[in-house]
Amino acid sequence: MKIIKAELDRIAVNKKQYPNENLKEIAFVGRSNVGKSSFINSMVNRTNLARTSGKPGKTRTINFYNINDQFRFVDLPGYGYARVSKKEQEKWGYIIEEYINARKNLIEIILLVDIRHEPTKQDILMYSWIRSLNFTGVIIATKADKISKGKYGSNVNIIKKKLGVSDGNLILPYSSFNKTNKDKVWTTLELLLQNKEQPSK
């Protein structure tokens, strides 16, 4: 996909602050240190559209990004950061839940996991929730540049088994550093945008 426009559309913590529902939205969710911001930046060829931080758990809002005036990427708050209070974690969970339950133009939720590690209990719960809402269940396995390509298959199989993914092709190794599989991810996203209407929840 040729990126002509990529800009921050809105920052929100509740549905009153969301932008209108005129564009389809693809949301990204994952652990605080999984690299969502770096993923979004690399996909749209920007260095600092989505702010990255060396401190996990910095994204405490829902960030809406307008892409080509055709659709939005939605960066949901990261979960699982141990140094944040339980009350704060519950607050982030509510922010995510409200968005997912309220948003009529949400066509897909994509889970990001670190390809180097087994998915956590929170990843398992999140993926189960995504599938229960009839979304496709695409997974981006980030930080693929941190392991050799020869390990992709075995690590993807671990993710597949742990999350109970029916089709291993839904798990896409990705590197924000060297753009591994960027074209493949865009092809997947474009198909979703073309084929998916409002999901039945």
Number of C-alpha atoms within 10 A of each C-alpha: 11 7 11 10 12 18 17 15 15 15 17 17 20 15 13 8 11 17 13 9 11 12 15 20 25 21 21 22 23 25 22 19 20 22 22 28 21 22 24 22 18 20 17 19 14 14 13 12 17 21 13 18 13 7 10 19 20 15 21 20 18 24 21 24 24 18 19 15 13 12 17 24 21 23 24 27 24 26 25 17 16 11 9 12 10 11 9 11 20 12 14 22 15 14 20 21 12 14 19 18 11 12 16 17 18 24 21 26 25 19 22 26 26 22 27 19 11 17 20 15 12 13 21 15 11 18 26 15 13 19 14 12 17 14 19 16 22 24 26 25 24 24 22 24 17 12 12 8 10 8 12 17 11 10 19 21 14 17 24 20 14 15 19 13 19 10 10 16 11 16 22 23 26 24 22 21 14 12 14 17 15 18 12 13 19 14 13 14 17 12 11 15 17 8 9 14 14 13 13 9 11
